[in-house]
Amino acid sequence: MTTPVPVAVPRKGRPLEAVLERLAHVGDAAPLADDVSSTLRYEKAVTKDELDADRGPYERLADYSDHEAPAAPEYTLLRDDRDGKPRRIVFDAATVEIGDVSVKLVGREEPFRALRTHEFALGFDSADLVLEEVVGIEREGIAELADINRRIDPRDTDVRVVTGLGDTVYHTLMATPDVLPSGTDLDRAFVADYEGPLCISPRYERLVTAVLGTDALADVDFAYPDPDQEEEAAIAETGLGVYLTVTGSTARDHGLVLGEHLFPSETVLMENRAEADPSVERVRELLVGPDLESALTV
């Protein structure tokens, strides 16, 4: 049996589910994907007090473990130091077969950073984190995943985005009707001509700057929601903002007009080129598959 190729994956949430769906599609991993997804959804509901667990976290951890099946999913307890945030059971590891290779999924809080420090050759993480950490800020903004690699300074990291998984949530322009003149499109050109506040989440300041570009933000001042305020409510108060949305239904509830999709917040497959070898290249090929032919790595 060949040594499994390690791949860094998120520990929880939408990005991990996107990875599991991809593995179920390209390999014999549908039962594992269903098992992990259902377990973590239950644990999320417990964490959010939507369900009452009849056993403690350590008892549940023991039940989830199968010591007679080394390839079976393993979980761990994530300690959260924030006030009012309980400990949460998250994904830790599992081994899956994809085609003719074995892959060891290894949970990491920040897979992209694990690739940057050369712990892994392959991994999955949010495209947002790549933008926030290594994509250069320039006068012109970026709009597509394909723009990411062109903006990465090769002296900064050996990591490149290979392809996206299609679990797309867009960073979208939103505005109140009184800010947007009748017949005007809410797009990048509007922002370039706009003078005033633009409401965003503080954690997305660098991302939004990279996406819109410094020219468009020359006369814009970032505004931020109050700590306990919903982002869309804060945008409605400010008049213009950028927020993640799938359908925009809650934005409309606040009387907001939806504008241009600025950038896809998508789970991406990444590769540290300096760590590549034939086994890594084979896993990358299998993970991309024929239906994701538009791989971004050149």
C-alpha positions in Angstrom: 0.0 0.0 0.0 1.4 3.4 -1.0 1.8 6.1 1.6 -1.2 8.4 1.6 -0.7 11.9 0.2 -1.6 14.5 2.9 -4.0 17.2 1.9 -4.9 20.1 4.3 -8.6 20.8 4.6 -10.8 23.1 6.7 -12.1 21.7 10.0 -15.7 22.8 9.6 -18.2 24.8 7.7 -19.1 25.4 4.0 -15.5 25.0 2.7 -15.2 21.5 4.3 -18.5 20.4 2.9 -17.5 21.6 -0.6 -14.3 19.5 -0.3 -16.3 16.5 0.8 -18.7 16.9 -2.1 -15.7 17.0 -4.5 -14.2 13.9 -3.0 -17.5 12.1 -3.3 -17.6 13.1 -6.9 -14.1 12.0 -7.9 -13.6 9.1 -5.6 -15.3 6.5 -3.5 -16.0 8.9 -0.7 -19.7 9.4 -0.6 -20.3 7.5 2.6 -17.5 9.3 4.4 -18.7 12.7 3.1 -22.3 12.0 4.4 -20.9 10.8 7.7 -18.7 13.8 8.3 -21.2 16.3 7.1 -24.1 15.0 9.2 -21.8 14.8 12.3 -20.6 18.3 12.0 -24.1 19.7 11.2 -25.3 18.1 14.4 -22.3 19.5 16.4 -22.9 23.0 14.9 -26.5 22.8 16.0 -25.4 21.8 19.5 -22.9 24.7 19.6 -25.6 27.2 18.5 -28.0 25.8 21.2 -30.4 24.7 18.5 -30.2 21.2 19.9 -29.6 19.8 23.3 -27.0 17.0 23.4 -27.7 14.2 25.9 -24.0 13.4 26.3 -20.9 15.5 26.9 -18.4 16.4 24.2 -15.9 13.8 25.2 -18.5 11.0 25.2 -19.6 12.1 21.7 -16.0 12.2 20.6 -15.5 8.6 21.8 -18.6 7.5 19.9 -17.5 9.1 16.7 -14.1 7.3 16.8 -13.6 3.9 15.3 -10.3 2.5 16.5 -10.7 -0.6 14.4 -10.9 1.4 11.2 -7.7 3.6 10.8 -9.1 5.3 7.7 -12.3 6.3 9.4 -13.1 10.0 10.2 -11.5 11.4 13.3 -12.6 14.4 15.2 -11.2 16.8 17.8 -12.4 19.4 20.2 -11.8 23.0 19.1 -11.3 25.4 22.0 -12.7 28.9 21.3 -11.4 31.6 23.6 -14.1 34.1 22.6 -16.6 35.0 25.3 -19.7 33.0 25.2 -18.4 30.6 22.5 -18.4 26.9 23.7 -16.0 24.2 22.6 -16.9 22.6 19.4 -16.2 19.2 17.9 -14.6 19.6 14.4 -13.0 17.4 11.8 -9.5 16.2 12.4 -8.5 13.5 9.8 -9.6 10.7 7.4 -8.1 8.6 4.6 -9.9 8.2 1.3 -9.1 6.4 -2.0 -9.2 8.5 -5.1 -8.6 6.6 -8.3 -5.3 4.8 -7.8 -4.0 6.8 -4.9 -4.7 7.2 -1.2 -5.2 10.6 0.3 -5.0 11.6 3.9 -7.3 14.5 4.7 -5.8 16.6 7.6 -8.0 19.2 9.3 -6.4 22.6 9.8 -7.8 25.9 11.1 -6.0 27.7 8.3 -5.1 25.4 5.5 -3.7 28.1 3.3 -1.2 29.2 5.9 -0.2 25.5 6.4 0.7 25.4 2.7 2.6 28.7 2.9 4.8 27.2 5.6 5.4 24.1 3.5 3.6 21.7 5.8 1.6 20.5 2.8 1.8 20.4 -1.0 -1.9 20.4 -1.5 -4.8 21.9 0.4 -8.2 23.6 0.3 -9.3 26.9 1.7 -11.4 30.0 1.0 -10.3 32.2 -1.9 -11.0 35.1 0.5 -8.0 34.2 2.7 -5.7 34.2 -0.3 -6.8 37.7 -1.2 -6.5 38.9 2.3 -2.9 37.5 2.8 -0.9 37.6 -0.5 -2.7 39.2 -3.4 -1.1 42.5 -4.2 -3.1 45.8 -3.9 -3.0 47.6 -7.2 -4.8 50.5 -8.9 -7.1 48.2 -10.8 -9.3 45.7 -9.0 -9.7 41.9 -9.6 -12.9 40.1 -10.4 -12.1 36.4 -11.0 -10.2 33.5 -9.5 -8.0 33.6 -12.5 -6.7 37.0 -11.4 -5.4 35.7 -8.1 -2.2 33.9 -9.3 -1.3 36.9 -11.5 -1.3 39.1 -8.4 0.7 36.8 -6.1 4.3 37.9 -5.7 6.4 34.8 -6.3 8.9 36.1 -3.7 6.1 36.0 -1.1 4.8 32.5 -1.4 5.1 29.3 -3.5 1.4 28.7 -3.2 -0.9 29.0 -6.2 -4.6 28.5 -6.7 -5.3 25.5 -8.9 -9.1 25.7 -9.4 -12.3 26.6 -7.6 -15.0 24.1 -6.4 -18.0 26.2 -7.4 -19.5 26.7 -3.9 -19.8 30.3 -4.8 -21.0 33.1 -2.5 -20.4 36.5 -4.0 -19.0 39.7 -2.5 -21.8 42.0 -3.8 -22.3 45.7 -4.0 -25.5 46.8 -2.2 -27.0 50.3 -2.0 -30.1 52.1 -0.9 -32.3 53.6 -3.7 -31.6 57.2 -2.6 -27.8 56.7 -3.1 -28.3 55.2 -6.5 -29.7 57.6 -9.1 -32.5 56.3 -11.3 -31.2 54.4 -14.3 -27.7 54.1 -12.8 -26.0 50.7 -12.7 -24.6 49.7 -9.3 -21.2 48.5 -10.4 -17.5 49.2 -10.2 -17.9 52.3 -12.4 -20.4 53.7 -9.9 -18.0 53.2 -7.0 -15.2 54.9 -9.0 -17.4 58.0 -9.3 -18.8 57.8 -5.8 -17.6 60.0 -2.9 -18.6 59.0 0.6 -18.8 56.1 3.0 -18.7 52.4 2.0 -19.8 49.9 4.7 -17.8 46.7 5.0 -16.9 44.2 7.6 -13.6 45.3 9.2 -12.0 41.9 8.4 -12.6 42.4 4.7 -10.8 45.8 4.3 -7.8 44.4 2.5 -9.9 42.0 0.4 -12.3 44.8 -0.7 -9.4 47.0 -1.5 -7.8 44.3 -3.7 -11.1 43.6 -5.4 -12.1 47.2 -6.2 -8.6 48.6 -6.6 -7.2 51.8 -5.1 -8.4 54.0 -8.0 -12.0 53.2 -7.3 -11.6 53.9 -3.6 -9.8 57.2 -3.9 -12.7 59.2 -2.6 -14.3 56.5 -0.5 -14.1 56.1 3.3 -14.7 52.7 4.8 -17.4 52.5 7.5 -18.0 49.5 9.7 -21.0 47.9 11.4 -21.4 48.2 15.2 -20.3 45.1 16.9 -23.8 43.8 17.5 -25.3 45.1 14.2 -26.1 43.0 11.1 -23.9 44.0 8.1 -26.9 44.5 5.8 -28.6 46.7 8.4 -25.4 48.8 8.6 -25.2 49.1 4.8 -28.8 50.3 4.8 -27.8 53.0 7.3 -24.6 53.9 5.4 -26.2 53.9 1.9 -23.5 51.8 0.1 -21.6 48.7 1.0 -20.2 45.3 0.1 -21.5 42.1 1.6 -21.5 38.3 1.0 -24.8 37.0 -0.4 -26.2 34.0 -2.2 -29.7 35.2 -3.2 -29.8 38.7 -1.7 -33.2 38.1 -0.1 -32.1 39.5 3.3 -30.5 42.5 1.6 -33.9 43.3 0.0 -35.5 42.9 3.4 -33.5 46.0 4.4 -34.5 47.9 1.3 -31.2 47.4 -0.5 -30.6 47.3 -4.2 -28.3 44.5 -5.3 -25.5 45.4 -7.7 -22.5 43.8 -9.3 -21.0 40.5 -8.0 -17.5 41.7 -7.3 -15.7 38.5 -6.5 -16.6 34.9 -5.8 -16.0 33.7 -2.3 -15.3 30.1 -3.2 -13.4 27.2 -1.8 -10.3 26.6 -3.9 -7.7 23.8 -4.4 -4.2 25.2 -3.8 -0.8 23.8 -4.5 2.6 24.7 -3.0 4.7 24.3 -6.1 8.0 23.8 -4.2 6.6 20.6 -2.6 5.2 19.0 -5.7 6.2 15.5 -6.7 4.7 12.9 -9.0 2.3 11.6 -6.3 1.1 15.2 -5.5 0.6 15.9 -9.2 -1.4 12.7 -9.6 -3.7 13.7 -6.7 -4.1 17.2 -8.1 -5.1 15.8 -11.5 -7.7 13.5 -9.9 -9.1 16.3 -7.7 -9.5 18.6 -10.6 -11.1 16.0 -12.8 -12.6 16.4 -16.3 -15.4 18.7 -15.1 -13.1 21.3 -13.6 -10.8 21.7 -16.7 -10.3 25.4 -16.2 -7.5 24.9 -13.7 -5.7 28.1 -12.9 -2.2 26.9 -12.3 0.1 27.5 -15.3 
